[in-house]
Amino acid sequence: MEMSFRKLPDDQHEILVRARKGPDVRLPVQPVQPVQPVGPTMPNDLVHAVVETDLGIDDGFWGAMARGATFQGFELVTPGRHRRSGMKVLRRGGAAVMAAELSVNWAYRVWRGLSTEGRGVGRAPIDAEALARTGPRLNAAARWAALPEGGGLLWRWSSDRWASAQMSLDDGSRRCCADMNHPMPIGSPP
């Protein structure tokens, strides 16, 4: 499965998801997470790709998408009938998707230097060793902030993500993510 993230004006982005079990889908223009006082911002779905990969989560948000789920806000690229089969994936794996959401949110908060203590926060869903695995790739994915408008990032997801999760950046001088001749593995130096 390939997820193409394209940076748009005014801290917005869009996502195109191809080569998955279900039909191709897109998430139209979305705002990037609100600006926080610490660290760079990036699309929440990109954070999910990074953290779910590093933690070996294959039944979270992107694993469900790869199996054909279609989440709210995503639209079919080619109109057709798919919603029903996508809902079956979510009914079977909804609890795992929610568990992944908690793990991703925790890793992102720690990486950003945001509070992980206080009322309503709860216990850490992942341990320090797992957190240490997420930092380097989140640092690499933070290159999103430096992309110009029109630039893009392509993330490749497969069942063997440790070997194949790759990120490619496009500086906007070509169509988004069109050049896949030189994929750059997440975690390589900036």
Phi, psi and chi 1 to 4 in degrees:
 res  aa     phi    psi   chi1   chi2   chi3   chi4
   1 MET       -  143.3 -180.0  173.8   71.4      -
   2 GLU  -122.6  134.2  -66.9 -177.9  -10.3      -
   3 MET  -117.4  118.3  -58.8   95.4   83.3      -
   4 SER  -102.6  119.0  -60.0      -      -      -
   5 PHE  -103.1  127.6  -63.8   81.3      -      -
   6 ARG  -119.9  129.6 -172.0  166.1   61.9  101.5
   7 LYS   -82.3  132.2 -166.1  169.4 -167.5  177.3
   8 LEU  -119.6  169.2  -58.1  172.3      -      -
   9 PRO   -61.1  161.1  -19.8   29.4      -      -
  10 ASP    60.1   43.0  -58.4  -39.9      -      -
  11 ASP    53.9   41.9  -76.0  -32.2      -      -
  12 GLN  -118.4  164.1  -63.4 -172.6   69.2      -
  13 HIS  -151.4  166.4   68.9  -78.2      -      -
  14 GLU  -136.4  158.8   64.6 -177.7    3.7      -
  15 ILE  -130.6  137.7  -55.2  169.9      -      -
  16 LEU  -119.7  128.7  174.5   64.1      -      -
  17 VAL  -117.3  121.1 -177.2      -      -      -
  18 ARG  -127.2  166.1  -63.5  178.9  -69.9 -145.3
  19 ALA    59.2   47.8      -      -      -      -
  20 ARG  -117.2  179.1   64.3 -169.2 -158.6  118.7
  21 LYS   -62.9  -38.8 -174.4  173.2 -177.9  179.5
  22 GLY   -90.5 -174.1      -      -      -      -
  23 PRO   -69.3  161.7   24.4  -31.7      -      -
  24 ASP   -62.1  141.1  -66.2   -9.8      -      -
  25 VAL  -133.0  161.1  -66.8      -      -      -
  26 ARG  -136.9  148.5   65.6 -177.2  -73.5  -85.3
  27 LEU  -107.1  109.4 -177.3   63.5      -      -
  28 PRO   -62.0  178.4   -7.2   15.2      -      -
  29 VAL   -39.3  124.1  177.2      -      -      -
  30 GLN  -132.7  145.0  -63.1  -69.2  -51.6      -
  31 PRO   -74.8  146.5   23.9  -29.6      -      -
  32 VAL   -72.8  156.6  173.0      -      -      -
  33 GLN   -49.0  145.9  -65.1  172.2  -14.4      -
  34 PRO   -54.9  148.2  -16.3   23.6      -      -
  35 VAL   -64.8  130.7  175.2      -      -      -
  36 GLN  -111.3  163.2  -60.9  -75.1  -21.7      -
  37 PRO   -70.4  -12.3   22.4  -30.0      -      -
  38 VAL  -128.9  131.5  179.7      -      -      -
  39 GLY    76.4  171.8      -      -      -      -
  40 PRO   -78.1  161.8   28.4  -33.8      -      -
  41 THR  -107.6  156.9   59.1      -      -      -
  42 MET  -156.6  162.0   67.3 -178.7   90.6      -
  43 PRO   -59.3  138.0  -25.0   34.7      -      -
  44 ASN   -56.7  -39.0 -179.3   58.9      -      -
  45 ASP   -69.1  -27.6  -64.3  -30.3      -      -
  46 LEU   -70.0  -41.6  173.8   56.9      -      -
  47 VAL   -58.3  -42.7  173.1      -      -      -
  48 HIS   -59.7  -44.8  -91.2  -90.0      -      -
  49 ALA   -59.7  -44.6      -      -      -      -
  50 VAL   -65.3  -54.3  170.7      -      -      -
  51 VAL   -69.7  -42.5  175.0      -      -      -
  52 GLU   -61.5  -36.7  -71.1  179.2   19.2      -
  53 THR   -64.5  -51.8  -64.3      -      -      -
  54 ASP   -64.4  -30.8  -75.7  -21.3      -      -
  55 LEU   -91.6   -1.0  -62.4 -178.9      -      -
  56 GLY    70.4   27.6      -      -      -      -
  57 ILE   -83.7  110.5  -61.3  172.0      -      -
  58 ASP  -106.1    1.6   61.7    1.1      -      -
  59 ASP  -121.4   22.7   54.3    0.4      -      -
  60 GLY   -89.4 -152.9      -      -      -      -
  61 PHE   -55.8  -55.4  176.3   79.6      -      -
  62 TRP   -73.8  -29.7  -74.5  113.0      -      -
  63 GLY   -64.5  -41.9      -      -      -      -
  64 ALA   -64.8  -40.5      -      -      -      -
  65 MET   -61.9  -42.7  -75.7  -70.2  -77.8      -
  66 ALA   -61.7  -33.5      -      -      -      -
  67 ARG   -83.2    0.0  -70.8 -172.4  -51.4  -81.2
  68 GLY   112.7    1.1      -      -      -      -
  69 ALA   -67.6  149.6      -      -      -      -
  70 THR  -127.8  114.8  -58.1      -      -      -
  71 PHE   -86.8  162.2  -70.0   87.5      -      -
  72 GLN   -54.6  136.5 -177.1  176.2    1.3      -
  73 GLY    97.7  -28.3      -      -      -      -
  74 PHE   -78.2  142.5  -78.4   85.5      -      -
  75 GLU  -121.3  149.6  -56.3  170.5  -15.8      -
  76 LEU   -68.3  136.9  -61.0  176.6      -      -
  77 VAL   -68.2  -43.2  170.5      -      -      -
  78 THR  -112.0  115.1  -55.8      -      -      -
  79 PRO   -52.9  140.3  -24.4   33.4      -      -
  80 GLY  -178.4 -165.7      -      -      -      -
  81 ARG  -107.4  108.9  -64.5 -178.7   53.4  173.3
  82 HIS  -141.0  -23.9  174.4   66.7      -      -
  83 ARG   -47.7  -41.6  -76.3 -110.5 -173.8 -108.2
  84 ARG   -63.5  -47.8 -166.1  168.8 -162.5 -179.0
  85 SER   -68.4  -33.1   60.2      -      -      -
  86 GLY   -65.3  -34.7      -      -      -      -
  87 MET   -68.2  -33.0  -68.2  -55.9  -66.7      -
  88 LYS   -60.8  -41.3  -72.7  178.8 -171.9  176.0
  89 VAL   -60.1  -43.4  171.7      -      -      -
  90 LEU   -69.9  -37.2  -69.0  177.5      -      -
  91 ARG   -62.9  -39.4  -87.3 -163.5  -54.6  -85.3
  92 ARG   -74.9  -32.4  -69.7 -177.8 -168.3  131.1
  93 GLY  -121.9   18.1      -      -      -      -
  94 GLY   -59.4  -40.2      -      -      -      -
  95 ALA   -64.6  -39.1      -      -      -      -
  96 ALA   -67.7  -37.2      -      -      -      -
  97 VAL   -63.1  -41.8  171.8      -      -      -
  98 MET   -67.0  -39.5  -76.4  -53.2  -59.7      -
  99 ALA   -62.4  -40.1      -      -      -      -
 100 ALA   -64.2  -40.0      -      -      -      -
 101 GLU   -56.7  -44.5 -178.0   70.5   35.8      -
 102 LEU   -65.2  -42.7  -67.0  173.0      -      -
 103 SER   -65.1  -43.8  -64.8      -      -      -
 104 VAL   -63.5  -46.1  168.4      -      -      -
 105 ASN   -61.0  -41.7 -176.1   48.6      -      -
 106 TRP   -63.8  -48.7 -170.7  -90.6      -      -
 107 ALA   -60.4  -41.6      -      -      -      -
 108 TYR   -64.8  -43.6 -176.1   69.9      -      -
 109 ARG   -61.2  -43.8  -69.8 -174.1   67.1   77.5
 110 VAL   -64.3  -45.8  169.0      -      -      -
 111 TRP   -61.1  -39.4  176.6   75.5      -      -
 112 ARG   -77.2  -12.0  -71.1  -77.8  -52.3  -91.8
 113 GLY    80.3   21.3      -      -      -      -
 114 LEU   -85.3  162.3  -58.7  173.4      -      -
 115 SER   -62.5  136.4  175.6      -      -      -
 116 THR  -121.8   16.6   56.1      -      -      -
 117 GLU  -129.5  158.6  -63.1  178.0   -0.8      -
 118 GLY   118.2 -179.9      -      -      -      -
 119 ARG   -61.1  130.1 -175.8  178.4  174.6  159.4
 120 GLY    82.7   -1.1      -      -      -      -
 121 VAL   -81.4  -42.5  175.0      -      -      -
 122 GLY    81.1 -176.4      -      -      -      -
 123 ARG   -77.4  154.7  -69.3 -174.1    2.8 -144.1
 124 ALA   -66.1  127.3      -      -      -      -
 125 PRO   -79.1  -10.4   25.6  -30.4      -      -
 126 ILE  -136.1  154.9   54.4  178.1      -      -
 127 ASP   -90.2  175.0   61.5   25.5      -      -
 128 ALA   -61.3  -36.8      -      -      -      -
 129 GLU   -63.2  -43.5 -177.8 -178.2  -37.6      -
 130 ALA   -64.5  -41.9      -      -      -      -
 131 LEU   -59.5  -40.7  -78.8  172.3      -      -
 132 ALA   -62.2  -31.0      -      -      -      -
 133 ARG   -71.8  -28.2  -71.4 -164.5  -50.2  -94.8
 134 THR   -81.7  -28.3   64.0      -      -      -
 135 GLY   -57.0  -51.2      -      -      -      -
 136 PRO   -60.3  -40.4  -26.8   35.7      -      -
 137 ARG   -74.9  -33.1  -79.0 -158.8 -134.1 -152.6
 138 LEU   -62.9  -38.8  -77.6  168.3      -      -
 139 ASN   -60.0  -43.7  -71.9  -20.4      -      -
 140 ALA   -66.6  -42.0      -      -      -      -
 141 ALA   -68.6  -20.4      -      -      -      -
 142 ALA   -65.5   -8.7      -      -      -      -
 143 ARG   -60.3  -16.5  -64.1  176.5 -169.6  170.7
 144 TRP   -50.1  -41.4  169.5  -93.6      -      -
 145 ALA   -59.8  -30.4      -      -      -      -
 146 ALA   -86.1   -9.4      -      -      -      -
 147 LEU   -67.0  140.1  -78.2  174.9      -      -
 148 PRO   -76.3  163.6   29.3  -35.3      -      -
 149 GLU   -56.0  136.2  -70.9  177.8    8.4      -
 150 GLY    91.0  -15.0      -      -      -      -
 151 GLY   -74.2  165.7      -      -      -      -
 152 GLY  -146.5  171.1      -      -      -      -
 153 LEU  -137.7  135.6  179.6  149.2      -      -
 154 LEU  -116.5  125.7  178.3   67.2      -      -
 155 TRP  -113.2  128.6 -175.6  -81.5      -      -
 156 ARG  -103.2  127.3  -70.1 -177.2  172.5  164.2
 157 TRP  -120.9  136.6  175.2  -79.6      -      -
 158 SER  -148.9  177.0   79.0      -      -      -
 159 SER   -66.9  -20.4   58.2      -      -      -
 160 ASP  -108.7   63.3 -174.9   15.4      -      -
 161 ARG   -63.7  -29.9  -72.3 -178.3  -43.9  -71.2
 162 TRP   -60.1  -35.4  -70.3  106.6      -      -
 163 ALA   -89.8  -26.1      -      -      -      -
 164 SER  -120.2   -5.2   64.2      -      -      -
 165 ALA   -66.7  117.9      -      -      -      -
 166 GLN  -134.9  151.9  -63.9  176.8  -24.1      -
 167 MET  -126.4  133.4  175.3  178.2   74.3      -
 168 SER  -123.5  137.8  -64.6      -      -      -
 169 LEU  -106.3  146.7  -63.3  174.5      -      -
 170 ASP  -126.3  128.8  172.4   16.9      -      -
 171 ASP   -79.7    4.4   65.8    5.5      -      -
 172 GLY    94.8   -6.5      -      -      -      -
 173 SER   -78.4  -15.0   60.5      -      -      -
 174 ARG  -121.3  177.2  -58.9  175.6  -61.9  -83.3
 175 ARG   -60.2  150.2  -74.9 -171.0   59.4  135.3
 176 CYS   -50.6  122.4  174.1      -      -      -
 177 CYS    59.6   25.5  -49.3      -      -      -
 178 ALA   -74.6  -27.2      -      -      -      -
 179 ASP   -95.3  100.0 -177.7   10.2      -      -
 180 MET  -105.7   16.3  -72.4  -54.4  -62.3      -
 181 ASN   -72.4  -21.0  -66.2  -35.7      -      -
 182 HIS  -130.6   67.6  -56.1  -72.7      -      -
 183 PRO   -66.0  146.5   19.3  -25.7      -      -
 184 MET  -114.7  114.1  176.0 -179.2   54.8      -
 185 PRO   -61.7  140.0  -18.6   28.9      -      -
 186 ILE   -61.1  140.6  -67.5  -73.2      -      -
 187 GLY    99.1   -9.7      -      -      -      -
 188 SER   -74.1  156.8   62.3      -      -      -
 189 PRO   -61.7  146.6   -9.6   15.1      -      -
 190 PRO   -63.9      -    4.4   -3.9      -      -
